[in-house]
């Protein structure tokens, strides 16, 4: 019995963190955010570490690791508010293709996703957070119609993995005829999402009707968003503590006032158990699939609730400076705000946890 | 990461389970601390290594190598079988580990075995009316007189003082030294003349604690543990054991289970509480917290086995564990609504009024053993490296 990380896992996370410190410093993030869309140089650097192929089996050019390893990478990406695709392109889409794709389909897409040459967007929001503004996709005779909102890892995607109203999965080429793409602006300029409108668009259905595939990819995505908050929130606490140790008022560093110290203590006391919960949810995804849905939901809902508390409290600890653009703290604040709503806000996600344990019907 | 147990541990689990099946009906139900039933159960548990497991045989324990996984398996199996664990008074959980760490050979021989068997019941004399969070400011005086000390002063929050045979007590022996260096940790009999115990009734309506008054209490100097003036160091060794005890995540798990049952069984306007979306959402939030603390405990356990310093992750357990238990009780009361306010044997009372008494008593636990605010100081100072509040200049 061992509930902790291996030396390999710690080393992997360290190396992602060190690389991101170099290539995704605040100035780089700011430039990417102003330009909009993903940062190709940052993506290249994380792809060289294997992060883009972290879950893809070695025979398809990836590292063949587990969801817990992906969660550690996600934490590092959140920590550095890295402006790169990950949740959809490196986790949800590869899992969908692995679970429901034919051998030929795996060979066609997985190696390019693993290397980072190909970005995959994922359009499953209607089946995760619920349909808004009459969104929804219907499939008929190999063609898709309708609208998909909140498509993750939208910018620069070469393919999209799309769920239809029955939960079947399709892969659509980004250049397909009749596909209309619109960028959506969110508070988080380090992520790129969009809207897809389908007018009888040619799609390739994933070969195996695997009803679990859609749920599995959503669960995995939720764990990744939770891990992203863990990284972003952890960094915000460090920044708040560092600031409080330097900033002086009334002749003392503000970090010597209990009011400020207790804010910091509350943040870390709330966030640390989230780490344990995320590790378990990620581990359960592979080890105990029957537990996976409920645990992913709890990890996502609880960590994003805590993340929201950390984001505002760490900002407050910085006083007026925390509120400025100059300090850039708001990139972390907004990253957490994005993670909270994507793939379902806390109430929706908790409802899924209730359904998963039979407390209530769907 | 591997949550499976190796065959050695699975075999151990089978052994514990066989014990709970074979001897379960001999377990005392709701017996008082130190009662005959409790003592025979304790004796049986020590013989099998399910209590006093790692205490050396020469001091009356089972003498096993420390193995937290085996301890956990024992706790899990006893919980699953609904059996009480061994005795757990302050003598066993706090004094015994302290004596093992810093006691003299004579003190270990004299006190540990009878304490483990439940023949000596102890109480703890730490807090005073004027010394709570600032415990080191305590003023109960021990004045030297030949081979004895004469003790005068008052202690408060002394649980089990009325039943106790002995006390482990902090007294000021060197009043001229700085406050942390003038304290001694001393053991003496509660039957000594000059000791008065007054029950302290709390908001629950029960006297879970006492006040203890000392008037010219003459006790032998040989009761001092580790040496005169070293009491603060000894007490910190003890408090470490207490903070580990409070905020037990198993307790939260047990409460959560009971609340889930309640939500499925209780009805309002003919509908299950579980079908009320607002209540269900609150339950789900608490479920996530409970699971998080459960795996947080496992993470700390693993860190302990590997000899890793879990750092701030460990410092948050008392704060978050006590708070979670309190919130669970608060939620159960809200779920029951008007039924939730019933108390004290009232008609329609649910769960013997335990949700209300837990809700109130837990507030005591949040305050006791280092208040939530002191915990936050510890977390921010030791865990995050933030500076201490500057002390006002001495006048």
Interface residues (C-beta under 8 A of the other chain):
Chain A: X1 X2 X3 X4 X5 X6 X68 X237 X241 X244 X245 X252 X253 X255 X256 X257 X258 X261 X262 X264 X265 X266 X268 X269 X270 X272 X273 X274 X275 X276 X277 X279 X280 X283 X287 X295 X298 X299 X301 X302 X305 X347 X350 X351 X353 X354 X359 X360
Chain B: X1 X2 X3 X4 X5 X6 X9 X69 X263 X274 X275 X277 X280 X281 X284 X285 X287 X288 X289 X291 X292 X293 X295 X296 X298 X299 X301 X302 X303 X305 X306 X308 X312 X313 X316 X319 X320 X373 X375 X376 X377 X379 X380 X381 X383 X384 X385 X386 X387 X388 X389 X390
